[in-house]
C-alpha cells in the first residue's frame, strides 16, 4: 500500500510539474514595440510543431506567432501528433493534400529536427501549397541535408541567438522533454522563442525573414 501511495504521489507531482512548466512558459510577459511599415506576405505563415511531450506541448513557438500576428501577418500553427514519426508524416501529408484541394498556399516555418523529419515528404510530394520553407536553427548546429539537389521551394535558415540567462526551471522541464522524446538534437529554448533575453532579438530575425518572403511574393505576384 505504501508503495502504491508513493507511486501515485510521484505521478501527481510529475503531472503537476509538467502542467505548471507549460503554463509558466506560455504566460511569460515579454513586452515589445511594433516595427512600422512592414511589408506583409501575400500568403500566410505556417508554423509547424516539432516533437512534443507532456513537459513541452503548449505554445510550441512561444512568442513568435504573437509577434508576427501583431505586425499584421496572417499566422497559423499546424499542430501535429506529439512524437510518433509515422503519424506526424501522415498528418503533414494529409494537410498538404487538403490545402492543395482548396488551392491554398503557405510559407512554411519549422525547426531543424522537424525539417529533417519531413524533408523527404517535401522533396517527393512537391506540394503546390508550399511557397517557401524557413528553418529555425541553433547557432552553428544546422542539420545539413545530404541531398545533392535543391528543394522544390525557396529555402532559407534563420540562425537564432543563444540565451545566456535561461531559467533553471524551464531548462529542467525541457531536459525532461528531451528525455521523453528521446531526441538529443531538439532546438534550444532560445531558438523556440522561450527565453526572455533573446526572444525579441530572435523575433526580429524572423520578422526580417518574413519581409524577405513578402518581397518574394510581390515579385512573383500572379494568379494561382
MODELLER restraints for C-alpha pairs under 7 A, 6 or more apart:
rsr = mdl.restraints
at = mdl.atoms
rsr.add(forms.Gaussian(group=physical.xy_distance, feature=features.Distance(at['CA:18:A'], at['CA:54:A']), mean=5.94, stdev=0.5))
rsr.add(forms.Gaussian(group=physical.xy_distance, feature=features.Distance(at['CA:18:A'], at['CA:55:A']), mean=4.61, stdev=0.5))
rsr.add(forms.Gaussian(group=physical.xy_distance, feature=features.Distance(at['CA:21:A'], at['CA:55:A']), mean=6.90, stdev=0.5))
rsr.add(forms.Gaussian(group=physical.xy_distance, feature=features.Distance(at['CA:21:A'], at['CA:170:A']), mean=6.62, stdev=0.5))
rsr.add(forms.Gaussian(group=physical.xy_distance, feature=features.Distance(at['CA:21:A'], at['CA:173:A']), mean=6.55, stdev=0.5))
rsr.add(forms.Gaussian(group=physical.xy_distance, feature=features.Distance(at['CA:22:A'], at['CA:55:A']), mean=6.62, stdev=0.5))
rsr.add(forms.Gaussian(group=physical.xy_distance, feature=features.Distance(at['CA:22:A'], at['CA:56:A']), mean=6.13, stdev=0.5))
rsr.add(forms.Gaussian(group=physical.xy_distance, feature=features.Distance(at['CA:22:A'], at['CA:57:A']), mean=6.98, stdev=0.5))
rsr.add(forms.Gaussian(group=physical.xy_distance, feature=features.Distance(at['CA:22:A'], at['CA:58:A']), mean=5.78, stdev=0.5))
rsr.add(forms.Gaussian(group=physical.xy_distance, feature=features.Distance(at['CA:25:A'], at['CA:194:A']), mean=6.82, stdev=0.5))
rsr.add(forms.Gaussian(group=physical.xy_distance, feature=features.Distance(at['CA:26:A'], at['CA:58:A']), mean=6.84, stdev=0.5))
rsr.add(forms.Gaussian(group=physical.xy_distance, feature=features.Distance(at['CA:26:A'], at['CA:59:A']), mean=5.81, stdev=0.5))
rsr.add(forms.Gaussian(group=physical.xy_distance, feature=features.Distance(at['CA:26:A'], at['CA:62:A']), mean=6.28, stdev=0.5))
rsr.add(forms.Gaussian(group=physical.xy_distance, feature=features.Distance(at['CA:30:A'], at['CA:196:A']), mean=6.60, stdev=0.5))
rsr.add(forms.Gaussian(group=physical.xy_distance, feature=features.Distance(at['CA:34:A'], at['CA:71:A']), mean=6.46, stdev=0.5))
rsr.add(forms.Gaussian(group=physical.xy_distance, feature=features.Distance(at['CA:38:A'], at['CA:211:A']), mean=6.77, stdev=0.5))
rsr.add(forms.Gaussian(group=physical.xy_distance, feature=features.Distance(at['CA:39:A'], at['CA:211:A']), mean=5.62, stdev=0.5))
rsr.add(forms.Gaussian(group=physical.xy_distance, feature=features.Distance(at['CA:39:A'], at['CA:214:A']), mean=5.99, stdev=0.5))
rsr.add(forms.Gaussian(group=physical.xy_distance, feature=features.Distance(at['CA:40:A'], at['CA:72:A']), mean=6.99, stdev=0.5))
rsr.add(forms.Gaussian(group=physical.xy_distance, feature=features.Distance(at['CA:40:A'], at['CA:73:A']), mean=6.02, stdev=0.5))
rsr.add(forms.Gaussian(group=physical.xy_distance, feature=features.Distance(at['CA:40:A'], at['CA:211:A']), mean=6.53, stdev=0.5))
rsr.add(forms.Gaussian(group=physical.xy_distance, feature=features.Distance(at['CA:40:A'], at['CA:214:A']), mean=5.35, stdev=0.5))
rsr.add(forms.Gaussian(group=physical.xy_distance, feature=features.Distance(at['CA:41:A'], at['CA:73:A']), mean=6.88, stdev=0.5))
rsr.add(forms.Gaussian(group=physical.xy_distance, feature=features.Distance(at['CA:41:A'], at['CA:213:A']), mean=6.25, stdev=0.5))
rsr.add(forms.Gaussian(group=physical.xy_distance, feature=features.Distance(at['CA:41:A'], at['CA:214:A']), mean=3.94, stdev=0.5))
rsr.add(forms.Gaussian(group=physical.xy_distance, feature=features.Distance(at['CA:41:A'], at['CA:217:A']), mean=6.34, stdev=0.5))
rsr.add(forms.Gaussian(group=physical.xy_distance, feature=features.Distance(at['CA:42:A'], at['CA:214:A']), mean=6.54, stdev=0.5))
rsr.add(forms.Gaussian(group=physical.xy_distance, feature=features.Distance(at['CA:42:A'], at['CA:217:A']), mean=5.91, stdev=0.5))
rsr.add(forms.Gaussian(group=physical.xy_distance, feature=features.Distance(at['CA:43:A'], at['CA:105:A']), mean=6.04, stdev=0.5))
rsr.add(forms.Gaussian(group=physical.xy_distance, feature=features.Distance(at['CA:43:A'], at['CA:106:A']), mean=5.38, stdev=0.5))
rsr.add(forms.Gaussian(group=physical.xy_distance, feature=features.Distance(at['CA:43:A'], at['CA:107:A']), mean=6.60, stdev=0.5))
rsr.add(forms.Gaussian(group=physical.xy_distance, feature=features.Distance(at['CA:44:A'], at['CA:74:A']), mean=4.81, stdev=0.5))
rsr.add(forms.Gaussian(group=physical.xy_distance, feature=features.Distance(at['CA:44:A'], at['CA:75:A']), mean=5.59, stdev=0.5))
rsr.add(forms.Gaussian(group=physical.xy_distance, feature=features.Distance(at['CA:44:A'], at['CA:106:A']), mean=5.18, stdev=0.5))
rsr.add(forms.Gaussian(group=physical.xy_distance, feature=features.Distance(at['CA:44:A'], at['CA:107:A']), mean=6.22, stdev=0.5))
rsr.add(forms.Gaussian(group=physical.xy_distance, feature=features.Distance(at['CA:45:A'], at['CA:74:A']), mean=6.23, stdev=0.5))
rsr.add(forms.Gaussian(group=physical.xy_distance, feature=features.Distance(at['CA:45:A'], at['CA:75:A']), mean=4.83, stdev=0.5))
rsr.add(forms.Gaussian(group=physical.xy_distance, feature=features.Distance(at['CA:45:A'], at['CA:76:A']), mean=6.22, stdev=0.5))
rsr.add(forms.Gaussian(group=physical.xy_distance, feature=features.Distance(at['CA:45:A'], at['CA:106:A']), mean=5.83, stdev=0.5))
rsr.add(forms.Gaussian(group=physical.xy_distance, feature=features.Distance(at['CA:45:A'], at['CA:107:A']), mean=4.82, stdev=0.5))
rsr.add(forms.Gaussian(group=physical.xy_distance, feature=features.Distance(at['CA:45:A'], at['CA:108:A']), mean=6.23, stdev=0.5))
rsr.add(forms.Gaussian(group=physical.xy_distance, feature=features.Distance(at['CA:46:A'], at['CA:75:A']), mean=6.06, stdev=0.5))
rsr.add(forms.Gaussian(group=physical.xy_distance, feature=features.Distance(at['CA:46:A'], at['CA:76:A']), mean=4.90, stdev=0.5))
rsr.add(forms.Gaussian(group=physical.xy_distance, feature=features.Distance(at['CA:46:A'], at['CA:77:A']), mean=5.60, stdev=0.5))
rsr.add(forms.Gaussian(group=physical.xy_distance, feature=features.Distance(at['CA:46:A'], at['CA:78:A']), mean=6.83, stdev=0.5))
rsr.add(forms.Gaussian(group=physical.xy_distance, feature=features.Distance(at['CA:46:A'], at['CA:106:A']), mean=6.02, stdev=0.5))
rsr.add(forms.Gaussian(group=physical.xy_distance, feature=features.Distance(at['CA:46:A'], at['CA:107:A']), mean=5.79, stdev=0.5))
rsr.add(forms.Gaussian(group=physical.xy_distance, feature=features.Distance(at['CA:46:A'], at['CA:108:A']), mean=4.91, stdev=0.5))
rsr.add(forms.Gaussian(group=physical.xy_distance, feature=features.Distance(at['CA:46:A'], at['CA:109:A']), mean=5.84, stdev=0.5))
rsr.add(forms.Gaussian(group=physical.xy_distance, feature=features.Distance(at['CA:47:A'], at['CA:76:A']), mean=6.20, stdev=0.5))
rsr.add(forms.Gaussian(group=physical.xy_distance, feature=features.Distance(at['CA:47:A'], at['CA:77:A']), mean=4.63, stdev=0.5))
rsr.add(forms.Gaussian(group=physical.xy_distance, feature=features.Distance(at['CA:47:A'], at['CA:78:A']), mean=6.10, stdev=0.5))
rsr.add(forms.Gaussian(group=physical.xy_distance, feature=features.Distance(at['CA:47:A'], at['CA:108:A']), mean=6.20, stdev=0.5))
rsr.add(forms.Gaussian(group=physical.xy_distance, feature=features.Distance(at['CA:47:A'], at['CA:109:A']), mean=4.74, stdev=0.5))
rsr.add(forms.Gaussian(group=physical.xy_distance, feature=features.Distance(at['CA:47:A'], at['CA:110:A']), mean=5.97, stdev=0.5))
rsr.add(forms.Gaussian(group=physical.xy_distance, feature=features.Distance(at['CA:48:A'], at['CA:77:A']), mean=5.76, stdev=0.5))
rsr.add(forms.Gaussian(group=physical.xy_distance, feature=features.Distance(at['CA:48:A'], at['CA:78:A']), mean=4.84, stdev=0.5))
rsr.add(forms.Gaussian(group=physical.xy_distance, feature=features.Distance(at['CA:48:A'], at['CA:79:A']), mean=6.46, stdev=0.5))
rsr.add(forms.Gaussian(group=physical.xy_distance, feature=features.Distance(at['CA:48:A'], at['CA:109:A']), mean=6.32, stdev=0.5))
rsr.add(forms.Gaussian(group=physical.xy_distance, feature=features.Distance(at['CA:48:A'], at['CA:110:A']), mean=5.36, stdev=0.5))
rsr.add(forms.Gaussian(group=physical.xy_distance, feature=features.Distance(at['CA:49:A'], at['CA:60:A']), mean=6.18, stdev=0.5))
rsr.add(forms.Gaussian(group=physical.xy_distance, feature=features.Distance(at['CA:49:A'], at['CA:78:A']), mean=6.35, stdev=0.5))
rsr.add(forms.Gaussian(group=physical.xy_distance, feature=features.Distance(at['CA:49:A'], at['CA:79:A']), mean=5.52, stdev=0.5))
rsr.add(forms.Gaussian(group=physical.xy_distance, feature=features.Distance(at['CA:49:A'], at['CA:80:A']), mean=6.10, stdev=0.5))
rsr.add(forms.Gaussian(group=physical.xy_distance, feature=features.Distance(at['CA:50:A'], at['CA:111:A']), mean=6.87, stdev=0.5))
rsr.add(forms.Gaussian(group=physical.xy_distance, feature=features.Distance(at['CA:50:A'], at['CA:114:A']), mean=5.48, stdev=0.5))
rsr.add(forms.Gaussian(group=physical.xy_distance, feature=features.Distance(at['CA:51:A'], at['CA:82:A']), mean=5.42, stdev=0.5))
rsr.add(forms.Gaussian(group=physical.xy_distance, feature=features.Distance(at['CA:51:A'], at['CA:83:A']), mean=4.98, stdev=0.5))
rsr.add(forms.Gaussian(group=physical.xy_distance, feature=features.Distance(at['CA:51:A'], at['CA:181:A']), mean=6.99, stdev=0.5))
rsr.add(forms.Gaussian(group=physical.xy_distance, feature=features.Distance(at['CA:52:A'], at['CA:82:A']), mean=4.62, stdev=0.5))
rsr.add(forms.Gaussian(group=physical.xy_distance, feature=features.Distance(at['CA:52:A'], at['CA:83:A']), mean=5.93, stdev=0.5))
rsr.add(forms.Gaussian(group=physical.xy_distance, feature=features.Distance(at['CA:53:A'], at['CA:82:A']), mean=6.34, stdev=0.5))
rsr.add(forms.Gaussian(group=physical.xy_distance, feature=features.Distance(at['CA:53:A'], at['CA:177:A']), mean=5.85, stdev=0.5))
rsr.add(forms.Gaussian(group=physical.xy_distance, feature=features.Distance(at['CA:53:A'], at['CA:180:A']), mean=6.73, stdev=0.5))
rsr.add(forms.Gaussian(group=physical.xy_distance, feature=features.Distance(at['CA:53:A'], at['CA:181:A']), mean=6.65, stdev=0.5))
rsr.add(forms.Gaussian(group=physical.xy_distance, feature=features.Distance(at['CA:55:A'], at['CA:173:A']), mean=5.93, stdev=0.5))
rsr.add(forms.Gaussian(group=physical.xy_distance, feature=features.Distance(at['CA:55:A'], at['CA:174:A']), mean=6.64, stdev=0.5))
rsr.add(forms.Gaussian(group=physical.xy_distance, feature=features.Distance(at['CA:55:A'], at['CA:176:A']), mean=6.72, stdev=0.5))
rsr.add(forms.Gaussian(group=physical.xy_distance, feature=features.Distance(at['CA:55:A'], at['CA:177:A']), mean=5.17, stdev=0.5))
rsr.add(forms.Gaussian(group=physical.xy_distance, feature=features.Distance(at['CA:56:A'], at['CA:174:A']), mean=6.85, stdev=0.5))
rsr.add(forms.Gaussian(group=physical.xy_distance, feature=features.Distance(at['CA:56:A'], at['CA:177:A']), mean=6.12, stdev=0.5))
rsr.add(forms.Gaussian(group=physical.xy_distance, feature=features.Distance(at['CA:61:A'], at['CA:192:A']), mean=5.40, stdev=0.5))
rsr.add(forms.Gaussian(group=physical.xy_distance, feature=features.Distance(at['CA:61:A'], at['CA:193:A']), mean=6.32, stdev=0.5))
rsr.add(forms.Gaussian(group=physical.xy_distance, feature=features.Distance(at['CA:62:A'], at['CA:192:A']), mean=6.67, stdev=0.5))
rsr.add(forms.Gaussian(group=physical.xy_distance, feature=features.Distance(at['CA:62:A'], at['CA:193:A']), mean=5.53, stdev=0.5))
rsr.add(forms.Gaussian(group=physical.xy_distance, feature=features.Distance(at['CA:62:A'], at['CA:194:A']), mean=5.77, stdev=0.5))
rsr.add(forms.Gaussian(group=physical.xy_distance, feature=features.Distance(at['CA:63:A'], at['CA:193:A']), mean=5.89, stdev=0.5))
rsr.add(forms.Gaussian(group=physical.xy_distance, feature=features.Distance(at['CA:64:A'], at['CA:193:A']), mean=6.39, stdev=0.5))
rsr.add(forms.Gaussian(group=physical.xy_distance, feature=features.Distance(at['CA:64:A'], at['CA:203:A']), mean=5.97, stdev=0.5))
rsr.add(forms.Gaussian(group=physical.xy_distance, feature=features.Distance(at['CA:65:A'], at['CA:75:A']), mean=6.40, stdev=0.5))
rsr.add(forms.Gaussian(group=physical.xy_distance, feature=features.Distance(at['CA:67:A'], at['CA:203:A']), mean=6.93, stdev=0.5))
rsr.add(forms.Gaussian(group=physical.xy_distance, feature=features.Distance(at['CA:68:A'], at['CA:207:A']), mean=6.87, stdev=0.5))
rsr.add(forms.Gaussian(group=physical.xy_distance, feature=features.Distance(at['CA:69:A'], at['CA:75:A']), mean=6.03, stdev=0.5))
rsr.add(forms.Gaussian(group=physical.xy_distance, feature=features.Distance(at['CA:80:A'], at['CA:88:A']), mean=5.71, stdev=0.5))
rsr.add(forms.Gaussian(group=physical.xy_distance, feature=features.Distance(at['CA:80:A'], at['CA:91:A']), mean=6.61, stdev=0.5))
rsr.add(forms.Gaussian(group=physical.xy_distance, feature=features.Distance(at['CA:81:A'], at['CA:87:A']), mean=6.40, stdev=0.5))
rsr.add(forms.Gaussian(group=physical.xy_distance, feature=features.Distance(at['CA:81:A'], at['CA:88:A']), mean=5.34, stdev=0.5))
rsr.add(forms.Gaussian(group=physical.xy_distance, feature=features.Distance(at['CA:83:A'], at['CA:181:A']), mean=6.63, stdev=0.5))
rsr.add(forms.Gaussian(group=physical.xy_distance, feature=features.Distance(at['CA:89:A'], at['CA:118:A']), mean=6.82, stdev=0.5))
rsr.add(forms.Gaussian(group=physical.xy_distance, feature=features.Distance(at['CA:96:A'], at['CA:127:A']), mean=6.64, stdev=0.5))
rsr.add(forms.Gaussian(group=physical.xy_distance, feature=features.Distance(at['CA:96:A'], at['CA:129:A']), mean=6.37, stdev=0.5))
rsr.add(forms.Gaussian(group=physical.xy_distance, feature=features.Distance(at['CA:99:A'], at['CA:129:A']), mean=6.02, stdev=0.5))
rsr.add(forms.Gaussian(group=physical.xy_distance, feature=features.Distance(at['CA:100:A'], at['CA:128:A']), mean=6.28, stdev=0.5))
rsr.add(forms.Gaussian(group=physical.xy_distance, feature=features.Distance(at['CA:100:A'], at['CA:129:A']), mean=5.45, stdev=0.5))
rsr.add(forms.Gaussian(group=physical.xy_distance, feature=features.Distance(at['CA:104:A'], at['CA:129:A']), mean=5.73, stdev=0.5))
rsr.add(forms.Gaussian(group=physical.xy_distance, feature=features.Distance(at['CA:105:A'], at['CA:129:A']), mean=4.23, stdev=0.5))
rsr.add(forms.Gaussian(group=physical.xy_distance, feature=features.Distance(at['CA:105:A'], at['CA:130:A']), mean=5.70, stdev=0.5))
rsr.add(forms.Gaussian(group=physical.xy_distance, feature=features.Distance(at['CA:105:A'], at['CA:131:A']), mean=6.41, stdev=0.5))
rsr.add(forms.Gaussian(group=physical.xy_distance, feature=features.Distance(at['CA:106:A'], at['CA:129:A']), mean=6.05, stdev=0.5))
rsr.add(forms.Gaussian(group=physical.xy_distance, feature=features.Distance(at['CA:106:A'], at['CA:130:A']), mean=5.22, stdev=0.5))
rsr.add(forms.Gaussian(group=physical.xy_distance, feature=features.Distance(at['CA:106:A'], at['CA:131:A']), mean=5.75, stdev=0.5))
rsr.add(forms.Gaussian(group=physical.xy_distance, feature=features.Distance(at['CA:107:A'], at['CA:130:A']), mean=6.10, stdev=0.5))
rsr.add(forms.Gaussian(group=physical.xy_distance, feature=features.Distance(at['CA:107:A'], at['CA:131:A']), mean=5.35, stdev=0.5))
rsr.add(forms.Gaussian(group=physical.xy_distance, feature=features.Distance(at['CA:107:A'], at['CA:132:A']), mean=4.91, stdev=0.5))
rsr.add(forms.Gaussian(group=physical.xy_distance, feature=features.Distance(at['CA:107:A'], at['CA:133:A']), mean=6.09, stdev=0.5))
rsr.add(forms.Gaussian(group=physical.xy_distance, feature=features.Distance(at['CA:108:A'], at['CA:130:A']), mean=6.64, stdev=0.5))
rsr.add(forms.Gaussian(group=physical.xy_distance, feature=features.Distance(at['CA:108:A'], at['CA:132:A']), mean=5.95, stdev=0.5))
rsr.add(forms.Gaussian(group=physical.xy_distance, feature=features.Distance(at['CA:108:A'], at['CA:133:A']), mean=4.69, stdev=0.5))
rsr.add(forms.Gaussian(group=physical.xy_distance, feature=features.Distance(at['CA:108:A'], at['CA:134:A']), mean=6.08, stdev=0.5))
rsr.add(forms.Gaussian(group=physical.xy_distance, feature=features.Distance(at['CA:109:A'], at['CA:133:A']), mean=5.90, stdev=0.5))
rsr.add(forms.Gaussian(group=physical.xy_distance, feature=features.Distance(at['CA:109:A'], at['CA:134:A']), mean=4.71, stdev=0.5))
rsr.add(forms.Gaussian(group=physical.xy_distance, feature=features.Distance(at['CA:109:A'], at['CA:135:A']), mean=6.00, stdev=0.5))
rsr.add(forms.Gaussian(group=physical.xy_distance, feature=features.Distance(at['CA:110:A'], at['CA:134:A']), mean=6.45, stdev=0.5))
rsr.add(forms.Gaussian(group=physical.xy_distance, feature=features.Distance(at['CA:110:A'], at['CA:135:A']), mean=5.26, stdev=0.5))
rsr.add(forms.Gaussian(group=physical.xy_distance, feature=features.Distance(at['CA:110:A'], at['CA:136:A']), mean=6.12, stdev=0.5))
rsr.add(forms.Gaussian(group=physical.xy_distance, feature=features.Distance(at['CA:111:A'], at['CA:135:A']), mean=5.34, stdev=0.5))
rsr.add(forms.Gaussian(group=physical.xy_distance, feature=features.Distance(at['CA:111:A'], at['CA:136:A']), mean=4.69, stdev=0.5))
rsr.add(forms.Gaussian(group=physical.xy_distance, feature=features.Distance(at['CA:111:A'], at['CA:137:A']), mean=6.20, stdev=0.5))
rsr.add(forms.Gaussian(group=physical.xy_distance, feature=features.Distance(at['CA:111:A'], at['CA:187:A']), mean=6.77, stdev=0.5))
rsr.add(forms.Gaussian(group=physical.xy_distance, feature=features.Distance(at['CA:112:A'], at['CA:135:A']), mean=5.90, stdev=0.5))
rsr.add(forms.Gaussian(group=physical.xy_distance, feature=features.Distance(at['CA:112:A'], at['CA:136:A']), mean=6.19, stdev=0.5))
rsr.add(forms.Gaussian(group=physical.xy_distance, feature=features.Distance(at['CA:112:A'], at['CA:137:A']), mean=5.64, stdev=0.5))
rsr.add(forms.Gaussian(group=physical.xy_distance, feature=features.Distance(at['CA:112:A'], at['CA:142:A']), mean=6.64, stdev=0.5))
rsr.add(forms.Gaussian(group=physical.xy_distance, feature=features.Distance(at['CA:112:A'], at['CA:143:A']), mean=6.19, stdev=0.5))
rsr.add(forms.Gaussian(group=physical.xy_distance, feature=features.Distance(at['CA:113:A'], at['CA:186:A']), mean=6.21, stdev=0.5))
rsr.add(forms.Gaussian(group=physical.xy_distance, feature=features.Distance(at['CA:115:A'], at['CA:135:A']), mean=6.96, stdev=0.5))
rsr.add(forms.Gaussian(group=physical.xy_distance, feature=features.Distance(at['CA:123:A'], at['CA:151:A']), mean=6.02, stdev=0.5))
rsr.add(forms.Gaussian(group=physical.xy_distance, feature=features.Distance(at['CA:123:A'], at['CA:152:A']), mean=6.48, stdev=0.5))
rsr.add(forms.Gaussian(group=physical.xy_distance, feature=features.Distance(at['CA:126:A'], at['CA:152:A']), mean=6.27, stdev=0.5))
rsr.add(forms.Gaussian(group=physical.xy_distance, feature=features.Distance(at['CA:131:A'], at['CA:153:A']), mean=6.18, stdev=0.5))
rsr.add(forms.Gaussian(group=physical.xy_distance, feature=features.Distance(at['CA:132:A'], at['CA:153:A']), mean=5.24, stdev=0.5))
rsr.add(forms.Gaussian(group=physical.xy_distance, feature=features.Distance(at['CA:132:A'], at['CA:154:A']), mean=4.87, stdev=0.5))
rsr.add(forms.Gaussian(group=physical.xy_distance, feature=features.Distance(at['CA:132:A'], at['CA:155:A']), mean=5.87, stdev=0.5))
rsr.add(forms.Gaussian(group=physical.xy_distance, feature=features.Distance(at['CA:133:A'], at['CA:153:A']), mean=6.87, stdev=0.5))
rsr.add(forms.Gaussian(group=physical.xy_distance, feature=features.Distance(at['CA:133:A'], at['CA:154:A']), mean=6.31, stdev=0.5))
rsr.add(forms.Gaussian(group=physical.xy_distance, feature=features.Distance(at['CA:133:A'], at['CA:155:A']), mean=4.74, stdev=0.5))
rsr.add(forms.Gaussian(group=physical.xy_distance, feature=features.Distance(at['CA:133:A'], at['CA:156:A']), mean=6.60, stdev=0.5))
rsr.add(forms.Gaussian(group=physical.xy_distance, feature=features.Distance(at['CA:134:A'], at['CA:155:A']), mean=5.86, stdev=0.5))
rsr.add(forms.Gaussian(group=physical.xy_distance, feature=features.Distance(at['CA:134:A'], at['CA:156:A']), mean=5.17, stdev=0.5))
rsr.add(forms.Gaussian(group=physical.xy_distance, feature=features.Distance(at['CA:134:A'], at['CA:157:A']), mean=5.68, stdev=0.5))
rsr.add(forms.Gaussian(group=physical.xy_distance, feature=features.Distance(at['CA:135:A'], at['CA:156:A']), mean=6.32, stdev=0.5))
rsr.add(forms.Gaussian(group=physical.xy_distance, feature=features.Distance(at['CA:135:A'], at['CA:157:A']), mean=4.68, stdev=0.5))
rsr.add(forms.Gaussian(group=physical.xy_distance, feature=features.Distance(at['CA:135:A'], at['CA:158:A']), mean=6.11, stdev=0.5))
rsr.add(forms.Gaussian(group=physical.xy_distance, feature=features.Distance(at['CA:136:A'], at['CA:157:A']), mean=5.99, stdev=0.5))
rsr.add(forms.Gaussian(group=physical.xy_distance, feature=features.Distance(at['CA:136:A'], at['CA:158:A']), mean=5.00, stdev=0.5))
rsr.add(forms.Gaussian(group=physical.xy_distance, feature=features.Distance(at['CA:136:A'], at['CA:159:A']), mean=6.25, stdev=0.5))
rsr.add(forms.Gaussian(group=physical.xy_distance, feature=features.Distance(at['CA:136:A'], at['CA:160:A']), mean=6.86, stdev=0.5))
rsr.add(forms.Gaussian(group=physical.xy_distance, feature=features.Distance(at['CA:136:A'], at['CA:191:A']), mean=6.73, stdev=0.5))
rsr.add(forms.Gaussian(group=physical.xy_distance, feature=features.Distance(at['CA:137:A'], at['CA:157:A']), mean=6.75, stdev=0.5))
rsr.add(forms.Gaussian(group=physical.xy_distance, feature=features.Distance(at['CA:137:A'], at['CA:158:A']), mean=6.14, stdev=0.5))
rsr.add(forms.Gaussian(group=physical.xy_distance, feature=features.Distance(at['CA:137:A'], at['CA:159:A']), mean=5.02, stdev=0.5))
rsr.add(forms.Gaussian(group=physical.xy_distance, feature=features.Distance(at['CA:137:A'], at['CA:160:A']), mean=6.06, stdev=0.5))
rsr.add(forms.Gaussian(group=physical.xy_distance, feature=features.Distance(at['CA:137:A'], at['CA:187:A']), mean=6.85, stdev=0.5))
rsr.add(forms.Gaussian(group=physical.xy_distance, feature=features.Distance(at['CA:137:A'], at['CA:191:A']), mean=6.51, stdev=0.5))
rsr.add(forms.Gaussian(group=physical.xy_distance, feature=features.Distance(at['CA:138:A'], at['CA:159:A']), mean=5.87, stdev=0.5))
rsr.add(forms.Gaussian(group=physical.xy_distance, feature=features.Distance(at['CA:138:A'], at['CA:160:A']), mean=5.59, stdev=0.5))
rsr.add(forms.Gaussian(group=physical.xy_distance, feature=features.Distance(at['CA:138:A'], at['CA:187:A']), mean=6.32, stdev=0.5))
rsr.add(forms.Gaussian(group=physical.xy_distance, feature=features.Distance(at['CA:138:A'], at['CA:188:A']), mean=6.65, stdev=0.5))
rsr.add(forms.Gaussian(group=physical.xy_distance, feature=features.Distance(at['CA:138:A'], at['CA:191:A']), mean=5.96, stdev=0.5))
rsr.add(forms.Gaussian(group=physical.xy_distance, feature=features.Distance(at['CA:139:A'], at['CA:159:A']), mean=5.42, stdev=0.5))
rsr.add(forms.Gaussian(group=physical.xy_distance, feature=features.Distance(at['CA:139:A'], at['CA:160:A']), mean=5.98, stdev=0.5))
rsr.add(forms.Gaussian(group=physical.xy_distance, feature=features.Distance(at['CA:139:A'], at['CA:161:A']), mean=6.52, stdev=0.5))
rsr.add(forms.Gaussian(group=physical.xy_distance, feature=features.Distance(at['CA:139:A'], at['CA:162:A']), mean=6.92, stdev=0.5))
rsr.add(forms.Gaussian(group=physical.xy_distance, feature=features.Distance(at['CA:158:A'], at['CA:205:A']), mean=6.90, stdev=0.5))
rsr.add(forms.Gaussian(group=physical.xy_distance, feature=features.Distance(at['CA:158:A'], at['CA:206:A']), mean=6.85, stdev=0.5))
rsr.add(forms.Gaussian(group=physical.xy_distance, feature=features.Distance(at['CA:160:A'], at['CA:191:A']), mean=5.39, stdev=0.5))
rsr.add(forms.Gaussian(group=physical.xy_distance, feature=features.Distance(at['CA:160:A'], at['CA:202:A']), mean=5.67, stdev=0.5))
rsr.add(forms.Gaussian(group=physical.xy_distance, feature=features.Distance(at['CA:161:A'], at['CA:190:A']), mean=6.99, stdev=0.5))
rsr.add(forms.Gaussian(group=physical.xy_distance, feature=features.Distance(at['CA:161:A'], at['CA:198:A']), mean=6.47, stdev=0.5))
rsr.add(forms.Gaussian(group=physical.xy_distance, feature=features.Distance(at['CA:161:A'], at['CA:202:A']), mean=6.37, stdev=0.5))
rsr.add(forms.Gaussian(group=physical.xy_distance, feature=features.Distance(at['CA:162:A'], at['CA:190:A']), mean=5.88, stdev=0.5))
rsr.add(forms.Gaussian(group=physical.xy_distance, feature=features.Distance(at['CA:163:A'], at['CA:190:A']), mean=5.65, stdev=0.5))
rsr.add(forms.Gaussian(group=physical.xy_distance, feature=features.Distance(at['CA:163:A'], at['CA:195:A']), mean=6.59, stdev=0.5))
rsr.add(forms.Gaussian(group=physical.xy_distance, feature=features.Distance(at['CA:163:A'], at['CA:197:A']), mean=6.45, stdev=0.5))
rsr.add(forms.Gaussian(group=physical.xy_distance, feature=features.Distance(at['CA:163:A'], at['CA:198:A']), mean=5.86, stdev=0.5))
rsr.add(forms.Gaussian(group=physical.xy_distance, feature=features.Distance(at['CA:165:A'], at['CA:197:A']), mean=6.58, stdev=0.5))
rsr.add(forms.Gaussian(group=physical.xy_distance, feature=features.Distance(at['CA:166:A'], at['CA:195:A']), mean=5.94, stdev=0.5))
rsr.add(forms.Gaussian(group=physical.xy_distance, feature=features.Distance(at['CA:178:A'], at['CA:184:A']), mean=6.21, stdev=0.5))
rsr.add(forms.Gaussian(group=physical.xy_distance, feature=features.Distance(at['CA:189:A'], at['CA:195:A']), mean=6.26, stdev=0.5))
rsr.add(forms.Gaussian(group=physical.xy_distance, feature=features.Distance(at['CA:190:A'], at['CA:198:A']), mean=6.39, stdev=0.5))
rsr.add(forms.Gaussian(group=physical.xy_distance, feature=features.Distance(at['CA:190:A'], at['CA:199:A']), mean=6.80, stdev=0.5))
rsr.add(forms.Gaussian(group=physical.xy_distance, feature=features.Distance(at['CA:193:A'], at['CA:199:A']), mean=4.83, stdev=0.5))
rsr.add(forms.Gaussian(group=physical.xy_distance, feature=features.Distance(at['CA:193:A'], at['CA:202:A']), mean=6.97, stdev=0.5))
